[in-house]
Amino acid sequence: MKNFYPYTDEHGQKLYGYERRYKKRQLRKRGFTTKGAAETDLRQAMDDIDAELRGEIRVKPTTMREALEIYRRKLKVRGRDKSANFNRHADSVCRTLQAFVDRFGADRLIREVTQTDLREFYQTLCFQISRNSAGVTIGYAQGMLKAAQEAKADLVNWLRPTLTVKRETEFERRVVEPWEYAKLIQTLLTPPPKATHRGDKARKALWRDAGDTVQLLRLTGGRLNEVLRLRLNQFYWDRWLDGVHGFVRLKATKTETERDIPLWGDIREIVNRRILEGLTSEEFVFARAATEDFDRNISSACRLAGKAAELNYGRAHGFTCHSFRHTFTTDLMEKTANDVGTVMRYTGHKTIESLSIYLQPTDNGRLLATQAMTDVALILRSSENAGNIRNAENALSTDSKVLNLRQVSG
């Protein structure tokens, strides 16, 4: 095939290029390592021109490099409404996924990815990081594949590969008992004195923010980032919802959906108190919501308060800030007599399967289960006693009949 030419680049490597005019279009490209690759690319370019003249729409197949760029842009756009921690984490995720792209081949088509490729990458990661972290990374890799499929027309009918790996939660998924909640709040709102007064004022202010955060987490069932980034315009003070005056519209950071929570309990009082005491900004309920390390500082304050109160916070078999979402869900299921529809409307879950993750056993539930099984044993015991009584009655009845027969025969 004509119109191909070899040349040498600045590093002395022999490469190939082509140049041809086809149906009034000038086709020109360089940088191919073999003449065959140049021929293939030219044929594809000519086929595209023919398809365009026929009125067909041709889409360039998506490569792994393009898939990563799509996912990177998606995280960047989402990060505009989130904390600096999210953006740092997104950058770290993209750096990790770059290793997957390089391993598979940046210029290979994403359609060529199989479950075996995901499993091989997971096995490699397990030698470098913990299994939990490797499982999280595989989740991000599958998120990248999904983002590419949603954005590119050539992947509409693609059967995207998936890989499910078993992960162990770092902290036990459990509810926070009422006494634990009360003790943590009391410690945060009235922190113990420091050995020195240096920085004590800033510490008290941070712990106050953490105390209000924990209360809102427990009352709304929101995620930490949702509560910390609450805006004042998310509160509808004069409208009614489910018989309650006022509600707050939570904007889910994970699913990007909205849900309305009535201003029940002390939600209204907590927010109004912050407004009166000047603890809010013009936009946010928490004045420092836009600062870089606010999420990390709140979590640290809760951990230190838990330690001071001798609570099992942030340790094995303990609880964390996210445990209050589990508590909220479990408590609502119990109080509403398992009204799944109502609970899902408040928690924002779309499926019962996702809701079930947040349903945790409680001490009261365990006691009721024990009592129920004890009652089963009592059924047998009571039936044995009843049987003894019936046997005694039958024996008494038989003796009476024998006596009557003797009287008749006598």
C-alpha positions as CSV (number, residue, x, y, z in Angstrom):
1,M,0.0,0.0,0.0
2,K,1.4,3.4,-1.0
3,N,1.7,6.7,0.9
4,F,3.7,5.1,3.8
5,Y,7.1,6.3,4.7
6,P,9.8,5.4,7.3
7,Y,11.7,8.0,9.3
8,T,14.0,8.2,12.3
9,D,13.0,10.1,15.5
10,E,15.2,12.2,17.7
11,H,16.2,9.1,19.7
12,G,17.3,7.2,16.6
13,Q,14.3,4.9,16.5
14,K,12.8,3.9,13.2
15,L,9.1,4.8,12.9
16,Y,6.5,4.9,10.2
17,G,3.9,7.4,9.0
18,Y,1.4,7.9,6.3
19,E,0.1,10.8,4.2
20,R,-2.8,10.5,1.7
21,R,-5.6,12.5,0.3
22,Y,-8.9,10.5,0.3
23,K,-12.3,11.9,-0.9
24,K,-11.1,15.5,-0.5
25,R,-9.8,14.8,3.0
26,Q,-6.1,15.0,3.9
27,L,-5.1,12.1,6.1
28,R,-1.7,12.4,7.8
29,K,-0.3,10.7,10.9
30,R,3.1,9.6,12.3
31,G,4.6,7.7,15.2
32,F,3.8,4.0,14.3
33,T,6.4,1.4,15.3
34,T,5.5,-0.9,12.4
35,K,4.3,-0.4,8.9
36,G,1.4,-2.7,9.5
37,A,0.1,-0.5,12.4
38,A,0.3,2.5,10.1
39,E,-1.7,0.7,7.4
40,T,-4.4,-0.4,9.9
41,D,-4.8,3.2,11.1
42,L,-5.1,4.5,7.6
43,R,-7.7,1.9,6.7
44,Q,-9.7,2.9,9.8
45,A,-9.5,6.6,8.9
46,M,-10.8,5.9,5.4
47,D,-13.6,3.7,6.7
48,D,-14.6,6.5,9.1
49,I,-14.8,8.9,6.1
50,D,-17.0,6.5,4.2
51,A,-19.3,5.9,7.1
52,E,-19.7,9.7,7.6
53,L,-20.6,10.1,4.0
54,R,-23.2,7.4,4.3
55,G,-24.7,9.2,7.4
56,E,-23.4,6.7,9.9
57,I,-22.1,7.7,13.3
58,R,-18.9,6.0,14.3
59,V,-17.5,6.2,17.8
60,K,-13.9,5.7,18.6
61,P,-13.4,2.7,20.9
62,T,-12.5,3.7,24.5
63,T,-9.0,3.0,25.8
64,M,-8.0,2.5,29.4
65,R,-6.2,5.9,29.4
66,E,-9.5,7.6,28.4
67,A,-11.4,5.6,31.0
68,L,-9.1,6.9,33.8
69,E,-9.4,10.5,32.6
70,I,-13.2,10.2,32.6
71,Y,-13.2,8.9,36.2
72,R,-10.7,11.5,37.2
73,R,-12.9,14.3,35.9
74,K,-16.0,12.7,37.6
75,L,-14.2,12.8,41.0
76,K,-13.0,16.3,40.3
77,V,-16.5,17.6,39.6
78,R,-17.9,15.8,42.7
79,G,-15.1,17.2,44.8
80,R,-16.3,20.8,44.2
81,D,-19.0,20.3,46.8
82,K,-17.0,18.3,49.2
83,S,-14.1,18.7,51.7
84,A,-10.4,19.0,50.9
85,N,-10.1,15.5,52.4
86,F,-12.2,14.1,49.6
87,N,-10.1,15.8,46.9
88,R,-6.9,14.5,48.4
89,H,-8.4,11.0,48.6
90,A,-9.6,11.3,45.0
91,D,-6.0,12.1,43.8
92,S,-4.7,9.2,45.8
93,V,-7.3,6.9,44.2
94,C,-6.4,8.0,40.7
95,R,-2.7,7.4,41.4
96,T,-3.5,3.9,42.5
97,L,-5.7,3.3,39.4
98,Q,-2.9,4.5,37.2
99,A,-1.0,1.4,38.3
100,F,-3.9,-0.8,37.1
101,V,-4.0,1.1,33.7
102,D,-0.3,0.7,33.2
103,R,-0.4,-2.9,34.1
104,F,-3.2,-3.7,31.7
105,G,-2.0,-1.3,29.0
106,A,-3.0,2.3,28.7
107,D,-3.8,2.1,24.9
108,R,-5.6,-1.2,25.1
109,L,-9.4,-1.0,24.7
110,I,-11.4,-1.1,27.9
111,R,-13.7,-3.7,26.4
112,E,-10.8,-6.2,26.7
113,V,-10.8,-6.0,30.5
114,T,-12.0,-9.3,32.1
115,Q,-12.8,-10.4,35.6
116,T,-9.5,-12.3,35.5
117,D,-7.6,-9.0,35.0
118,L,-9.4,-7.6,38.1
119,R,-8.6,-10.7,40.1
120,E,-5.0,-10.7,39.1
121,F,-4.6,-7.0,40.1
122,Y,-6.3,-7.7,43.4
123,Q,-3.9,-10.6,44.1
124,T,-1.0,-8.3,43.3
125,L,-2.3,-5.7,45.7
126,C,-2.7,-8.1,48.5
127,F,1.1,-8.5,48.6
128,Q,1.6,-4.8,48.9
129,I,-1.3,-3.6,51.1
130,S,-3.9,-5.2,53.4
131,R,-6.7,-7.2,51.9
132,N,-9.2,-4.6,53.0
133,S,-7.4,-1.9,51.2
134,A,-6.9,-4.1,48.2
135,G,-10.7,-4.7,48.2
136,V,-11.4,-1.0,48.3
137,T,-9.0,-0.4,45.4
138,I,-10.8,-3.1,43.3
139,G,-14.0,-1.2,44.0
140,Y,-12.5,2.0,42.6
141,A,-11.3,0.1,39.5
142,Q,-14.8,-1.1,38.9
143,G,-16.1,2.4,39.5
144,M,-13.8,3.6,36.8
145,L,-15.2,1.0,34.4
146,K,-18.7,2.0,35.2
147,A,-18.0,5.8,34.8
148,A,-16.5,5.0,31.3
149,Q,-19.5,3.0,30.3
150,E,-21.9,5.8,31.4
151,A,-19.9,8.4,29.4
152,K,-19.0,6.6,26.2
153,A,-21.5,5.5,23.5
154,D,-19.4,2.5,22.3
155,L,-19.7,0.9,25.8
156,V,-23.6,1.0,26.0
157,N,-24.0,-2.7,25.4
158,W,-20.8,-3.8,27.1
159,L,-21.1,-6.5,29.7
160,R,-18.9,-4.9,32.3
161,P,-16.8,-7.3,34.4
162,T,-17.3,-7.3,38.1
163,L,-15.4,-8.9,41.0
164,T,-16.7,-9.3,44.5
165,V,-14.1,-9.6,47.3
166,K,-14.8,-10.2,50.9
167,R,-13.8,-7.4,53.2
168,E,-13.7,-7.3,57.0
169,T,-14.9,-4.1,58.5
170,E,-12.4,-2.1,60.5
171,F,-14.9,-1.4,63.2
172,E,-17.8,-3.6,64.3
173,R,-21.1,-2.5,62.8
174,R,-23.2,-2.0,65.8
175,V,-25.5,0.5,67.4
176,V,-24.4,3.0,69.9
177,E,-26.1,2.3,73.2
178,P,-28.0,5.3,74.9
179,W,-25.6,5.5,77.8
180,E,-22.6,5.6,75.4
181,Y,-24.2,8.4,73.3
182,A,-25.1,10.4,76.5
183,K,-21.6,10.1,77.9
184,L,-19.9,11.1,74.7
185,I,-22.1,14.2,74.3
186,Q,-21.5,15.2,77.9
187,T,-17.8,14.9,77.5
188,L,-17.7,16.9,74.3
189,L,-19.9,19.7,75.6
190,T,-18.1,19.9,79.0
191,P,-14.5,18.8,78.1
192,P,-12.1,17.9,81.0
193,P,-9.5,20.6,81.7
194,K,-6.1,20.4,80.0
195,A,-2.8,20.2,81.9
196,T,-1.9,23.6,80.4
197,H,-4.2,26.4,79.3
198,R,-2.4,26.8,75.9
199,G,-4.9,26.3,73.1
200,D,-7.7,25.4,75.6
201,K,-10.1,27.9,74.0
202,A,-9.7,26.5,70.5
203,R,-10.0,23.0,71.9
204,K,-13.3,23.8,73.6
205,A,-14.6,25.4,70.4
206,L,-13.7,22.3,68.4
207,W,-15.2,19.9,70.9
208,R,-18.4,22.0,71.0
209,D,-18.6,21.6,67.2
210,A,-18.0,17.9,67.6
211,G,-20.8,17.7,70.3
212,D,-23.3,19.4,68.0
213,T,-22.2,17.2,65.1
214,V,-22.7,13.9,67.0
215,Q,-26.2,15.1,68.1
216,L,-27.2,15.9,64.5
217,L,-25.7,12.6,63.3
218,R,-27.9,10.7,65.8
219,L,-31.0,12.8,65.0
220,T,-30.8,12.8,61.2
221,G,-29.0,9.5,60.4
222,G,-26.8,11.5,58.1
223,R,-23.2,10.8,57.0
224,L,-20.4,12.8,58.6
225,N,-19.7,14.9,55.5
226,E,-23.4,15.6,55.0
227,V,-23.8,17.0,58.5
228,L,-20.5,18.9,58.6
229,R,-21.4,20.7,55.3
230,L,-25.0,21.6,56.2
231,R,-26.0,24.9,54.8
232,L,-28.4,27.2,56.4
233,N,-30.6,27.3,53.3
234,Q,-31.1,23.6,53.6
235,F,-33.5,24.3,56.6
236,Y,-37.1,24.9,55.9
237,W,-38.2,26.4,59.2
238,D,-41.9,27.2,58.4
239,R,-43.0,24.2,56.3
240,W,-44.5,21.1,57.7
241,L,-43.4,17.5,57.1
242,D,-45.0,14.4,58.7
243,G,-46.7,16.4,61.4
244,V,-43.5,18.2,62.4
245,H,-43.0,22.0,62.0
246,G,-39.9,22.4,59.7
247,F,-37.5,20.0,58.0
248,V,-33.9,19.8,56.8
249,R,-33.1,18.6,53.3
250,L,-30.0,16.4,53.5
251,K,-27.9,16.2,50.3
252,A,-26.3,12.8,50.1
253,T,-22.6,13.0,49.3
254,K,-22.4,9.3,48.4
255,T,-25.5,8.8,46.2
256,E,-26.0,12.4,45.3
257,T,-29.7,12.2,46.2
258,E,-31.8,14.3,48.6
259,R,-34.0,13.3,51.5
260,D,-36.1,15.4,53.9
261,I,-35.8,14.9,57.7
262,P,-38.3,16.5,60.0
263,L,-36.9,18.9,62.6
264,W,-37.7,16.5,65.4
265,G,-36.0,16.2,68.7
266,D,-33.5,19.0,69.4
267,I,-32.4,19.7,65.7
268,R,-34.1,23.1,65.7
269,E,-32.7,24.0,69.1
270,I,-29.2,23.0,68.2
271,V,-29.0,25.0,65.0
272,N,-30.8,28.0,66.5
273,R,-28.4,28.0,69.5
274,R,-25.4,28.0,67.1
275,I,-26.9,30.9,65.2
276,L,-27.5,33.0,68.3
277,E,-24.0,32.3,69.7
278,G,-22.4,33.2,66.3
279,L,-21.0,29.7,65.6
280,T,-22.3,29.7,62.0
281,S,-21.1,31.4,58.9
282,E,-23.2,33.2,56.4
283,E,-23.5,29.9,54.5
284,F,-22.8,26.9,56.8
285,V,-24.1,25.7,60.1
286,F,-20.5,25.1,61.1
287,A,-18.4,28.1,60.5
288,R,-15.2,26.1,59.8
289,A,-17.0,23.7,57.3
290,A,-14.9,25.1,54.4
291,T,-11.5,24.6,56.1
292,E,-9.2,21.8,54.9
293,D,-9.0,19.5,57.9
294,F,-12.4,20.1,59.5
295,D,-13.5,16.5,59.0
296,R,-10.3,15.1,60.4
297,N,-10.4,17.5,63.4
298,I,-13.9,16.5,64.3
299,S,-13.1,12.8,64.1
300,S,-10.0,13.4,66.3
301,A,-12.1,15.3,68.9
302,C,-14.6,12.5,69.1
303,R,-11.8,10.0,69.5
304,L,-10.1,12.0,72.3
305,A,-13.5,12.5,74.0
306,G,-14.2,8.8,73.8
307,K,-10.9,8.1,75.4
308,A,-11.4,10.6,78.2
309,A,-14.9,9.2,78.9
310,E,-13.5,5.6,78.8
311,L,-15.7,4.6,75.9
312,N,-14.8,2.0,73.3
313,Y,-14.6,4.6,70.5
314,G,-12.6,4.0,67.3
315,R,-11.3,0.6,68.5
316,A,-12.1,-3.0,67.9
317,H,-15.7,-3.8,68.9
318,G,-16.2,-0.1,69.4
319,F,-18.1,2.6,67.5
320,T,-17.4,5.6,65.3
321,C,-19.3,8.6,64.0
322,H,-20.7,6.4,61.2
323,S,-22.2,4.1,63.9
324,F,-24.8,6.7,64.6
325,R,-26.3,6.1,61.1
326,H,-26.6,2.4,62.0
327,T,-28.2,3.4,65.3
328,F,-30.6,5.8,63.6
329,T,-31.8,3.1,61.2
330,T,-32.0,0.3,63.7
331,D,-33.9,2.5,66.2
332,L,-36.4,3.7,63.5
333,M,-37.1,0.1,62.5
334,E,-37.8,-0.9,66.0
335,K,-39.9,2.2,66.9
336,T,-42.0,2.0,63.6
337,A,-42.6,-1.7,63.9
338,N,-40.5,-2.5,60.9
339,D,-42.1,0.1,58.6
340,V,-39.5,-0.3,55.8
341,G,-41.0,2.3,53.5
342,T,-40.8,5.0,56.1
343,V,-37.3,4.1,57.2
344,M,-35.9,4.0,53.7
345,R,-37.4,7.5,53.0
346,Y,-35.5,8.9,55.9
347,T,-32.3,7.1,55.4
348,G,-32.2,7.5,51.6
349,H,-31.7,3.9,50.7
350,K,-33.1,2.7,47.4
351,T,-33.1,-1.1,48.1
352,I,-33.8,-3.3,51.1
353,E,-30.5,-5.0,50.5
354,S,-28.6,-1.7,51.1
355,L,-30.8,-0.9,54.1
356,S,-30.1,-4.3,55.7
357,I,-26.4,-3.3,56.1
358,Y,-27.5,-0.8,58.7
359,L,-29.8,-3.0,60.7
360,Q,-27.8,-4.0,63.8
361,P,-28.7,-6.2,66.8
362,T,-29.4,-4.3,70.0
363,D,-29.0,-5.4,73.7
364,N,-32.8,-5.2,74.0
365,G,-33.3,-7.3,70.9
366,R,-30.9,-9.9,72.2
367,L,-32.7,-10.0,75.5
368,L,-36.1,-10.4,73.8
369,A,-34.6,-13.2,71.6
370,T,-33.4,-15.0,74.7
371,Q,-36.7,-14.6,76.4
372,A,-38.5,-15.9,73.3
373,M,-36.4,-19.1,73.3
374,T,-36.9,-19.5,77.0
375,D,-40.6,-19.4,76.5
376,V,-40.3,-22.2,74.0
377,A,-38.7,-24.4,76.7
378,L,-41.5,-23.4,79.1
379,I,-44.1,-24.7,76.6
380,L,-42.7,-28.2,76.9
381,R,-42.4,-28.0,80.7
382,S,-46.0,-26.8,81.0
383,S,-47.2,-29.5,78.6
384,E,-45.3,-32.1,80.8
385,N,-47.1,-30.8,83.9
386,A,-50.4,-30.8,82.1
387,G,-49.8,-34.4,81.0
388,N,-49.0,-35.4,84.6
389,I,-52.2,-33.8,85.7
390,R,-54.2,-35.5,83.0
391,N,-52.6,-38.9,83.8
392,A,-53.6,-38.4,87.5
393,E,-57.1,-37.5,86.5
394,N,-57.3,-40.6,84.2
395,A,-56.0,-42.8,87.0
396,L,-58.5,-41.3,89.4
397,S,-61.3,-41.9,86.9
398,T,-60.3,-45.5,86.4
399,D,-60.2,-46.3,90.1
400,S,-63.7,-44.8,90.4
401,K,-65.0,-47.0,87.6
402,V,-63.5,-50.1,89.2
403,L,-65.1,-49.2,92.5
404,N,-68.5,-48.7,90.9
405,L,-68.3,-52.1,89.2
406,R,-67.5,-53.8,92.5
407,Q,-70.4,-52.1,94.1
408,V,-72.7,-53.3,91.3
409,S,-71.4,-56.9,91.4
410,G,-71.7,-57.0,95.3
